[in-house]
Amino acid sequence: MTALNVQKKNEFNKFSKSLNVEKKSISLRLACVEDGLDNIGFRKFSAYVKSIHSNTKTTYIPTGNHRSLITTLTAKHIVDFSDTDIQKVAKFLAHADLIGLSSMTQYSPTVHRIIAEIRSINSEAFIVYGGIHAIIHPEDAIKHADAVCTGEGEFAFKTFLEKFKSGEDFTNAPSFWFKKDNNIIKNRNLPLMTPQEMDKLPPLTYQDDEIIYDQNKEEFKSINHNNFIEFTGLAYNTVWSIGCPLMCTYCGNSKFIEYDGGYRRLRHSSPRTIIDELKRAKAKHPHISTIVFHDDSFLALKYEVLEEFAKL
């Protein structure tokens, strides 16, 4: 091996924080830092990641409860996390080798604080930032994380994770930006999922051994049906179709379309797949009385698709 190759290998080993195949199984912790427990995109992503990597813990860090009466009366939708909250959350996440954080933009300052605290506890942890904020404003997210997911995360994360676990150079993983030294590596995004691929995804994570941070008690605990009733009432929240042909300036879809014109098209799983998801949720929580679809263009679905859905 030439001296140049040795130098390159040493540089990569330093960048990947001495990761190698002899290391114990990679521990992965995913956290969603947002108001409430709707978190639909995170639920879809975490379900897929758990299906490909068993050593994964999924946790929710509610920053408030927009459905509570007090919130409604005071109009205070975002609760400031104390230093103690930040420390406890960071300590829990810092036990992992690989940490994935997801949030919308309004919660990004809290994520920044959590990441800074994780660094002080475990400087070897590799931190990935995803979710809407990371997609819409990757320039901000990459200032704090080691990597940022800039598109649909499921298949992209699988590619990255396989390289990460094997000790390969993962900085060419598509749909990611990576921070290396003083440079930002920006990779192209993968093609958007097809309806057929969406049919094969596991159902959203929904009381499947997740963990929730209880701010009142300043502790983590297993999530249960009482948490769902507290944060989502008697409703089940989901997304069936993705995409919208419009580019309204106030909507994140305008940014998505800048990346890929495919976001103008409506993509969705089959009516049978979404019905099976709803039946699964109902079986877990019989109290559910309302299904809320957060689709951008639900009524723009083809008539025959809506007809089949209605019959099922």
C-alpha positions, 0 to 999 in steps of 0.5 A, a space after each residue: 500500500 502506498 503512503 498516499 493510500 495509507 494517509 487516505 485510509 487514516 483520514 477516513 478512519 478518523 472521520 468515521 470515528 474508528 468504526 470497524 466491523 469488529 465493533 459490537 452491533 451498532 446501537 441506534 436511537 431515533 427521536 422525534 422532537 415535535 409538539 404532540 404525537 402525530 409525527 406521521 413522517 417519523 412514524 413511517 421512517 422509524 417503522 422501516 428502520 426498525 424492520 432493517 435494524 433490530 437494535 433500534 430504539 424509537 422515542 418521542 420528545 413532545 415539546 408541548 400538547 397543542 390539543 390540551 385545553 390549557 394550550 388552547 386557552 393560552 395559545 402557548 404551543 411550544 414549551 421551552 425545555 429546561 436545561 434539565 430536560 435537555 440534559 436528560 434527553 441528551 443523556 438517553 440518546 448519547 448511549 447510542 453509536 448512531 443517533 437520528 433526530 427529526 423535527 419541524 423548523 419551529 422545534 429546531 432550536 431545541 434540537 440544536 441544544 440537544 445535539 450540543 449536549 450529546 456532543 459533551 456526553 459522547 463525542 463519538 456518537 454520529 448524529 443524523 438530522 432528518 425531517 421537514 426542517 432538514 429537507 427545507 433548510 439543510 444549510 442550518 441542519 448541517 451546522 449541528 449534525 454530522 449528516 443531514 437527510 435531504 429527501 425521502 429517508 427510508 431507502 436512503 437511510 438503508 444505504 447509509 446504514 449498511 455502509 456505516 455498519 461495515 466501515 465503508 466510506 458512507 459519504 457518497 450515500 445518496 439523499 444525504 449531506 455530510 460534514 467532513 472537516 471544513 467541507 460539506 459533501 452534497 449528494 443527489 437525492 434518490 428517485 421518489 418511491 413508487 406506489 408499489 414500493 410504498 405498498 411494501 413499507 411496514 405500517 406506521 410505528 404505533 405503540 410498538 415498544 416506543 419510548 416517550 419523554 415525560 417532561 412533568 416527571 423528567 423521565 423516559 417511559 414506555 408509551 401507552 394508550 393513555 399517552 395517545 389519548 392525552 396527545 391525540 384524543 380519540 383520533 388516529 392520524 396518518 398520511 395516505 397520498 403524498 404530493 401536490 401539483 401546486 406550489 403555494 409559497 407558504 407550503 413546504 411542498 414548494 421546496 420539495 418540487 424544487 428538488 424533484 418535480 415528481 412531488 407534483 404527482 400524487 403517489 399512494 399505496 393501495 386502498 387495501 394497504 391503508 385500510 389494513 393500517 387503519 384496522 391495525 390501529 383500531 385493534 390496538 386502540 379501540 377508543 379511536 373514533 376518528 381517522 385524520 388524513 393529513 394528505 395535501 390533495 386527498 380529494 384529487 385522488 382518482 375517482 376509482 381509487 376513492 371508490 375502492 377505498 370507500 367500499 373497503 
